[in-house]
Amino acid sequence: MGKPKTPDAVKIFCGILFENQKYLDDVLPFLEKIFGQCDIRSNIFPFDFTQYYENEMGKNLQKIFVSFEKLLIPENCFEWKLLTNDIEKQFSRHIEKPSRTVNIDPGYLELSKIVLLTTKDYSHRIYLGKGIYAEVSLIWKQKKFQPLPWTYPDYRTELALKFFEDMRKILKAK
C-alpha cells in the first residue's frame, strides 16, 4: 500500500494577456503580493494565435510569462486561480458591460511538468474544486519540455519553452 506524502514545492508562474503595458504594470504588484517577488519574465510577444479575446479585451493583444520566487505546495492550487480571477475583476472596465483589461492564467512548474489552472472543463482536465480544473500542458522529456496534443499554441513557442526551461533551472537549483 502506498503512503500519502506531501508533494514537493512548485514554482508559480502566470501568463498575462493585455492590450496596454499600463495594465500589466498595474497588476504585477498584486500578483507579487500573492506569489512573492517576480524573478524572471519572458519577453512580451504578440498574442496572435486566436481572436477569442478581442471582443472583450481589444485588438493587438500582447502576452508575457512571469515567474515568482516563492515556492508553494500545490495542495490547494485551485485557490490561485480564484485569486487571479479576483484581480482580473478588480481591473475590469465597467462601461456598458464588464470587460477585462488583463487575462491572468496561473500555473505551476514541477521538474517533470507544467500545469495550468483553468475554469474550463474538458476531457483531459481534472477537477480540483470550486470550479477550477488542472491540465498538464508540457512534460519534461528528453531534456526539454514537450507539448501535448492539447497544449495551447502560445505554450508551444520557442519563447515559452525557453522561459519554462529557465524556470526549471531555478527550481532545480533550489
N, C-alpha and C positions, 0 to 999 in steps of 0.2 A: 504494500500500500504506500502510495506517495504521501509525503507530508507537506502540507502547505507551508510556504515560506514567503517572507516579504520580498517583493521584487527589487531589483536594483533601481537606483535613482536614474532618472532620464533627463535629457536636455530638451528644454522647451523652445519652440520657435513659433512664429506667426508669419503667414503670408498675408500681406496687407495690400489691398487693391484700393486705388484712389484716383481722382481726376486732377487734384491740385496738391502740390507739395505742402501747402499750408495745413491741409487735413492730416497728412502724415505726421508733420511736426507737432500738431495738436494732440494726437492720440498716443504717441510714443511715451510721454511721461506717465500716462495712465497704465499702459502695459508694463512699464518698468516698476510701478508700484506693486503690481501683482506678481510679476515673474522675476524681478531683480534687474539689475543693470544690463543693458544691451552689450553683448560682447562682440558679435560680428553681424555685418549686414551684407547682403548681396548688392550688386549694382541695381539701380532702378531700371526696369525694362518695360517696353510697351506691351500691354496686355491686349493682344490682337488675335487671340485664339478662339474667341466666341463673342457674339454680340448680346449674350444673355443679360448682362448688367447695364447695358446702355440706356434703356428707358428709365431706369431708376437712378443711375449714377452719372450719366452723361457719356460723351464720346471721348476718345483719346485717353482711355484709362491706362494707368501705369501700375506696376506691381513691384514689390520688394519683399525679400525674405529677411527676417530679423531673428537672431538667436539671443538667448538670455543666459546670464552667468549662473543663476540659481539652478541647482539640480533638485528635482522633486520626485517623490514616489507617485506613480500614476494611478494609485488605487481609486481615487475619486476624480479622475481627469475630466469626466463629463462636466464638472463644475467650471473648468477653464473655458469651455465653450459658452456656458451660460454667462460667465463674466464678460467675455469678449462681445457677446450679443448685447449686453447691457451698455457697453462702451459704444457700440455701433448706434444704439438707440439714442444715447446722450448726444452724439454728434450728428444726428439726422437733421435734415432740413424739414421744416413743417410749413410748407407753402400751401398747396392745395391738399396734398396727401404726403404722409411721411416718406422721405426718401433718404437713403444712406449717402453719406459723403465718403465713408470708408466701409470696406468689407474686410473683416478680420477673421482669418481662418487659423486657429491654433492647432498645433500638433506636437508630437514629441519624437525624439530620436533615441533609439537604443542602438547598441553596437550592431545589431542584426537587422534593423528595420526602421522605416519611417511610418508613423501612424498619424492619420488625420482625424480630426473630430468634426462631426457634421450633424446637422439636424435632418438630413435627408436619408431615408432608408433605401436600401437596395439589396440585391441578392448576396453580395459579398461583404455586407456591413453587419456588424454585431451591435446589438442594443446594449447601452451602458446604464441608462437610467435618465429620467427627467427629459425624455425626448431627444437624447443625444446618442449618436452612433459612432463607432470607430471603424476605420478602414486602414489596412496595411497598404501603403501606396508604393513603397520602394523596399526592396530587400537587398541586403549585402551579400553578394555572391561573386566569386572570382575576383576578390579585392576591389570591388566597386559596387555602387548602388545600381540596381537594375529595376526598370519599370515592370509593372504587371499589366495585364490586358486592360484594366480599368484605370490605370494611372492617368491623371489629367495631363494635357499637353504641356502646360507650364512647368510641371514637375519632371518632365522628360528632357527639358532643355539642358544644354551643357552648363549654362549658368547655374541652374538649380542643382544639378548633380555635383558640381564643384562646391557650391555652398554647403551642401549636406556632407560632402566628404571632409570639408574643413571643420564643420561642427563635430563630426565623428572623431576627428583627431583630438579636439579639445576634450571630448567626453572620455576618450581612451586614456588621455594623459591624467585625468582626474581619478 
